[in-house]
Amino acid sequence: MLGVHRAWLRRRFDAIDDAGYRGALDDADFAYTWDNFADVREFFRHAADAGRAVLFTAT
């Protein structure tokens, strides 16, 4: 996750071409996506530093 940079994620975000995606696909939606990704990345980093495992589900 540390290798994912904002510019890379923005390019991938801008490439979304899925009629089933219900997000806005605008700057505000990307900012929301990036901010939450950064928070999750930090959470995983703290868990790894503490030698802890993380279990999660994504729906």
N, CA, C and O atoms as a MOPAC input file, in Angstrom:
PM7 MOZYME 1SCF
protein

 N      0.81000 1    -1.18900 1     0.00000 1
 C      0.00000 1     0.00000 1     0.00000 1
 C      0.85800 1     1.26100 1     0.00000 1
 O      0.42100 1     2.31300 1    -0.46700 1
 N      2.06900 1     1.15600 1     0.51800 1
 C      2.92700 1     2.34000 1     0.57400 1
 C      3.32500 1     2.81900 1    -0.81400 1
 O      3.64900 1     3.99300 1    -0.99900 1
 N      3.30100 1     1.91600 1    -1.79300 1
 C      3.67300 1     2.28700 1    -3.15100 1
 C      2.57600 1     3.00400 1    -3.92000 1
 O      2.81200 1     3.47400 1    -5.03300 1
 N      1.39200 1     3.09400 1    -3.35500 1
 C      0.28600 1     3.77800 1    -4.02500 1
 C      0.38100 1     5.26800 1    -3.70900 1
 O      0.26400 1     5.68600 1    -2.55700 1
 N      0.59400 1     6.04800 1    -4.74800 1
 C      0.70800 1     7.49500 1    -4.59600 1
 C     -0.55700 1     8.17400 1    -5.11300 1
 O     -1.29600 1     7.61400 1    -5.92300 1
 N     -0.78500 1     9.37600 1    -4.63200 1
 C     -2.00300 1    10.11300 1    -4.98000 1
 C     -2.18300 1    10.23500 1    -6.50000 1
 O     -3.28100 1    10.01000 1    -7.00900 1
 N     -1.12700 1    10.58700 1    -7.21900 1
 C     -1.24000 1    10.77100 1    -8.67100 1
 C     -1.61500 1     9.46400 1    -9.35900 1
 O     -2.43000 1     9.46000 1   -10.28200 1
 N     -1.02500 1     8.35000 1    -8.91600 1
 C     -1.35000 1     7.04800 1    -9.50500 1
 C     -2.81700 1     6.71700 1    -9.26100 1
 O     -3.53000 1     6.31000 1   -10.17800 1
 N     -3.26700 1     6.89700 1    -8.00800 1
 C     -4.65600 1     6.58600 1    -7.69300 1
 C     -5.59800 1     7.50200 1    -8.46400 1
 O     -6.66300 1     7.06400 1    -8.89700 1
 N     -5.22600 1     8.75100 1    -8.64000 1
 C     -6.07400 1     9.67800 1    -9.39800 1
 C     -6.22000 1     9.21800 1   -10.83700 1
 O     -7.31900 1     9.27800 1   -11.38900 1
 N     -5.14200 1     8.76100 1   -11.45900 1
 C     -5.23300 1     8.25700 1   -12.83600 1
 C     -6.17500 1     7.06900 1   -12.90600 1
 O     -6.98700 1     6.97100 1   -13.82600 1
 N     -6.07100 1     6.16400 1   -11.93600 1
 C     -6.95600 1     4.99000 1   -11.90700 1
 C     -8.40100 1     5.41800 1   -11.65300 1
 O     -9.32400 1     4.88400 1   -12.26800 1
 N     -8.59700 1     6.36500 1   -10.76100 1
 C     -9.92800 1     6.89000 1   -10.45200 1
 C    -10.54600 1     7.52100 1   -11.70000 1
 O    -11.71300 1     7.27900 1   -12.01100 1
 N     -9.76500 1     8.32600 1   -12.40900 1
 C    -10.26900 1     8.99400 1   -13.61200 1
 C    -10.56700 1     8.00900 1   -14.73700 1
 O    -11.31900 1     8.33100 1   -15.65700 1
 N     -9.98900 1     6.81700 1   -14.67400 1
 C    -10.21100 1     5.80900 1   -15.71500 1
 C    -11.46400 1     4.97300 1   -15.46800 1
 O    -11.80100 1     4.12200 1   -16.29200 1
 N    -12.15900 1     5.19400 1   -14.35800 1
 C    -13.36900 1     4.41500 1   -14.07200 1
 C    -14.37800 1     4.65800 1   -15.18500 1
 O    -14.76800 1     5.79500 1   -15.45100 1
 N    -14.79100 1     3.57900 1   -15.82800 1
 C    -15.77900 1     3.63200 1   -16.90400 1
 C    -16.75400 1     2.48800 1   -16.66400 1
 O    -16.80400 1     1.52700 1   -17.43200 1
 N    -17.51700 1     2.60300 1   -15.60200 1
 C    -18.41700 1     1.53100 1   -15.18400 1
 C    -19.78900 1     2.12500 1   -14.91500 1
 O    -19.95200 1     2.93500 1   -14.00300 1
 N    -20.76200 1     1.72900 1   -15.69800 1
 C    -22.12000 1     2.25400 1   -15.52500 1
 C    -22.68500 1     1.92100 1   -14.15000 1
 O    -23.59800 1     2.59700 1   -13.67700 1
 N    -22.15400 1     0.88800 1   -13.50600 1
 C    -22.63400 1     0.48800 1   -12.19200 1
 C    -22.05000 1     1.30300 1   -11.05300 1
 O    -22.50600 1     1.18400 1    -9.91500 1
 N    -21.04500 1     2.13300 1   -11.33500 1
 C    -20.44300 1     2.95500 1   -10.28600 1
 C    -21.36600 1     4.12300 1    -9.99500 1
 O    -21.76000 1     4.85100 1   -10.90600 1
 N    -21.71000 1     4.30400 1    -8.73300 1
 C    -22.68300 1     5.33600 1    -8.37700 1
 C    -22.05300 1     6.55800 1    -7.71800 1
 O    -22.76100 1     7.43300 1    -7.22000 1
 N    -20.74000 1     6.61600 1    -7.71600 1
 C    -20.06500 1     7.77600 1    -7.14700 1
 C    -20.10300 1     8.95300 1    -8.11300 1
 O    -20.51200 1     8.80800 1    -9.26500 1
 N    -19.68300 1    10.09300 1    -7.64700 1
 C    -19.75700 1    11.31700 1    -8.44700 1
 C    -18.64200 1    11.42000 1    -9.48900 1
 O    -18.81300 1    12.09700 1   -10.50200 1
 N    -17.51000 1    10.76400 1    -9.25900 1
 C    -16.35100 1    10.84600 1   -10.15200 1
 C    -15.86600 1    12.28300 1   -10.36000 1
 O    -15.42400 1    12.64500 1   -11.45000 1
 N    -15.95100 1    13.08100 1    -9.32200 1
 C    -15.46400 1    14.45300 1    -9.40000 1
 C    -14.33800 1    14.65400 1    -8.38700 1
 O    -13.93500 1    13.71200 1    -7.70500 1
 N    -13.84000 1    15.87200 1    -8.29200 1
 C    -12.72500 1    16.15200 1    -7.38500 1
 C    -13.07200 1    15.85600 1    -5.93000 1
 O    -12.23800 1    15.34200 1    -5.18500 1
 N    -14.28900 1    16.17500 1    -5.52400 1
 C    -14.69600 1    15.92200 1    -4.13600 1
 C    -14.74500 1    14.42600 1    -3.84300 1
 O    -14.33900 1    13.99100 1    -2.76500 1
 N    -15.23900 1    13.63600 1    -4.79300 1
 C    -15.30300 1    12.18300 1    -4.59400 1
 C    -13.89900 1    11.59000 1    -4.54300 1
 O    -13.63200 1    10.68700 1    -3.75100 1
 N    -13.00000 1    12.10000 1    -5.39000 1
 C    -11.62800 1    11.60900 1    -5.32900 1
 C    -10.98000 1    11.98000 1    -4.00400 1
 O    -10.28300 1    11.15700 1    -3.41100 1
 N    -11.19400 1    13.19900 1    -3.52900 1
 C    -10.62200 1    13.61700 1    -2.24300 1
 C    -11.11200 1    12.70500 1    -1.12700 1
 O    -10.33100 1    12.31200 1    -0.26100 1
 N    -12.38500 1    12.36700 1    -1.14100 1
 C    -12.96300 1    11.44100 1    -0.16300 1
 C    -12.27800 1    10.07600 1    -0.26300 1
 O    -11.90400 1     9.48300 1     0.74900 1
 N    -12.11700 1     9.58800 1    -1.49900 1
 C    -11.48600 1     8.28800 1    -1.73400 1
 C    -10.04600 1     8.29700 1    -1.24200 1
 O     -9.62800 1     7.37800 1    -0.53600 1
 N     -9.28400 1     9.32000 1    -1.60300 1
 C     -7.88000 1     9.40400 1    -1.19900 1
 C     -7.74200 1     9.50000 1     0.31300 1
 O     -6.92300 1     8.80200 1     0.91000 1
 N     -8.53200 1    10.35600 1     0.92600 1
 C     -8.43800 1    10.53300 1     2.37900 1
 C     -8.71500 1     9.23000 1     3.11900 1
 O     -8.02200 1     8.89700 1     4.08100 1
 N     -9.71500 1     8.50300 1     2.67400 1
 C    -10.03600 1     7.23600 1     3.32900 1
 C     -8.97900 1     6.17700 1     3.04800 1
 O     -8.65300 1     5.38100 1     3.92900 1
 N     -8.43900 1     6.15700 1     1.83100 1
 C     -7.35200 1     5.22900 1     1.53200 1
 C     -6.14900 1     5.51400 1     2.42400 1
 O     -5.54400 1     4.59200 1     2.97100 1
 N     -5.80500 1     6.78400 1     2.56800 1
 C     -4.65900 1     7.15900 1     3.40700 1
 C     -4.88700 1     6.73500 1     4.85600 1
 O     -3.95600 1     6.28100 1     5.52200 1
 N     -6.10900 1     6.87800 1     5.34400 1
 C     -6.42000 1     6.44700 1     6.71400 1
 C     -6.27700 1     4.93800 1     6.87100 1
 O     -5.71800 1     4.46600 1     7.86000 1
 N     -6.78000 1     4.18100 1     5.90000 1
 C     -6.67900 1     2.71900 1     5.96200 1
 C     -5.21700 1     2.29000 1     5.87200 1
 O     -4.78500 1     1.38300 1     6.58400 1
 N     -4.47000 1     2.93600 1     5.00600 1
 C     -3.05200 1     2.60900 1     4.87100 1
 C     -2.31800 1     2.84000 1     6.19300 1
 O     -1.49000 1     2.02400 1     6.59700 1
 N     -2.62000 1     3.94100 1     6.85800 1
 C     -1.99600 1     4.23700 1     8.14900 1
 C     -2.39800 1     3.20200 1     9.20300 1
 O     -1.57200 1     2.77900 1    10.01200 1
 N     -3.65800 1     2.80200 1     9.18700 1
 C     -4.13300 1     1.77600 1    10.11000 1
 C     -3.34600 1     0.47100 1     9.91900 1
 O     -2.88900 1    -0.12800 1    10.89300 1
 N     -3.19100 1     0.03800 1     8.67000 1
 C     -2.44000 1    -1.18600 1     8.39600 1
 C     -0.97200 1    -1.03800 1     8.79100 1
 O     -0.36500 1    -1.99000 1     9.28200 1
 N     -0.39800 1     0.14800 1     8.58200 1
 C      0.99400 1     0.36600 1     8.97300 1
 C      1.15800 1     0.22900 1    10.48200 1
 O      2.11000 1    -0.39600 1    10.95000 1
 N      0.24600 1     0.80500 1    11.23600 1
 C      0.31300 1     0.69100 1    12.70300 1
 C      0.15400 1    -0.76100 1    13.13900 1
 O      0.85400 1    -1.22100 1    14.04100 1
 N     -0.75300 1    -1.47500 1    12.50800 1
 C     -0.94500 1    -2.88300 1    12.85300 1
 C      0.32200 1    -3.67900 1    12.54500 1
 O      0.74400 1    -4.50700 1    13.35200 1
 N      0.92000 1    -3.43700 1    11.39900 1
 C      2.14300 1    -4.15100 1    11.02600 1
 C      3.28200 1    -3.82300 1    11.98200 1
 O      4.02200 1    -4.71400 1    12.39900 1
 N      3.42300 1    -2.55300 1    12.32900 1
 C      4.47900 1    -2.15200 1    13.26200 1
 C      4.32000 1    -2.82000 1    14.62400 1
 O      5.30400 1    -3.08600 1    15.31300 1
 N      3.07800 1    -3.08700 1    15.00300 1
 C      2.80000 1    -3.72600 1    16.29600 1
 C      2.78700 1    -5.24700 1    16.19900 1
 O      2.55700 1    -5.93400 1    17.19400 1
 N      3.03600 1    -5.77900 1    14.98900 1
 C      3.03000 1    -7.22800 1    14.80100 1
 C      1.64100 1    -7.83400 1    14.89100 1
 O      1.49200 1    -9.00000 1    15.25800 1
 N      0.63900 1    -7.06000 1    14.56200 1
 C     -0.74700 1    -7.51300 1    14.66700 1
 C     -1.30900 1    -7.86900 1    13.29400 1
 O     -0.91100 1    -7.31500 1    12.26900 1
 N     -2.23900 1    -8.80500 1    13.31200 1
 C     -2.95900 1    -9.17500 1    12.09500 1
 C     -4.21800 1    -8.32200 1    11.98300 1
 O     -4.73300 1    -7.81500 1    12.98000 1
 N     -4.70000 1    -8.17200 1    10.76200 1
 C     -5.94100 1    -7.43500 1    10.52400 1
 C     -6.84400 1    -8.30600 1     9.66700 1
 O     -6.42800 1    -8.80500 1     8.62100 1
 N     -8.06800 1    -8.48400 1    10.10900 1
 C     -9.09100 1    -9.18100 1     9.33200 1
 C    -10.15300 1    -8.16500 1     8.95600 1
 O    -10.53600 1    -7.33000 1     9.77600 1
 N    -10.63400 1    -8.23100 1     7.71300 1
 C    -11.67600 1    -7.29600 1     7.29700 1
 C    -12.49700 1    -7.91400 1     6.18400 1
 O    -12.08100 1    -8.88400 1     5.55100 1
 N    -13.65200 1    -7.34700 1     5.95500 1
 C    -14.47400 1    -7.71800 1     4.80700 1
 C    -14.76200 1    -6.45800 1     4.01500 1
 O    -14.84900 1    -5.36500 1     4.57500 1
 N    -14.90600 1    -6.61300 1     2.73400 1
 C    -15.26200 1    -5.48700 1     1.87100 1
 C    -16.50400 1    -5.88100 1     1.08400 1
 O    -16.57400 1    -6.96200 1     0.49800 1
 N    -17.45100 1    -5.00800 1     1.08400 1
 C    -18.68500 1    -5.29700 1     0.34000 1
 C    -18.98300 1    -4.20100 1    -0.63600 1
 O    -19.98100 1    -4.26800 1    -1.35300 1

